[in-house]
Amino acid sequence: MEIVFFTITAVVLYIVSDRALNYIEMRRGARFEHRSFIFFTILVTLAVISFGLIQKFAGV
């Protein structure tokens, strides 16, 4: 069952990271030069936090 939580979380985090990056760029008024690195940083940060919480509450 944990794999389902991790998979759903990964998909949601991908979408949230993309929208967050687009929002930041829109506020900035220009695209970042190293856009993929910034996207990766946002995604990894959210994943570490989210997966840690899933493990804590699911007892994995």
N, C-alpha and C positions, 0 to 999 in steps of 0.2 A: 504494500500500500504506500510505503514511503516513496517509491519510485514515481508513483503518480503525482504526489505532492511536489517532488523535485522537478518533474517534467513540466507540469503546469506552471510552476513558479518560474522556471527558465524561460518559457514562452512569454509570460507576462512581463518579466524583467527586460527581455529584449525589446518589447513594444514600449515600455516605460522609458527605457534608456534612449531609444530613438526619439521619442517625443520630447524628452528632457533636453536632448542635444539640439533639436530643432528649435525649441523654445529659447534656449540660451543664445543660439545664433540669431534668431529673429530679434531678440532684445538688443543684441550687439550690433546688428545691422549688416553683418558680413559673415561669411563662412570662415571657420577656422582652417588654418593651413594643414594641421595634422588632425583632421577630423576623425579618422579611424582610431587613432590613439586615445583621443578624448572619449569617444564612444566606448572603447574597451575599458577605460578607467572607470567610467560611470557604471558600466555593466558589472565589472568585477567587484566593485565596492558594494553595490546592491546585492549581488549574489552571495558574497561572504556573509553579509548581515542576515539576509533572508534564510540562507541554508543553515546558518547557525541557530536561528530561531526555530526552524523546522525540527532540527535535531533535538533542541532543548525541549520543545513541547510535545514532540512525537515519541520521545524516549528512544531514539535511534542510537 
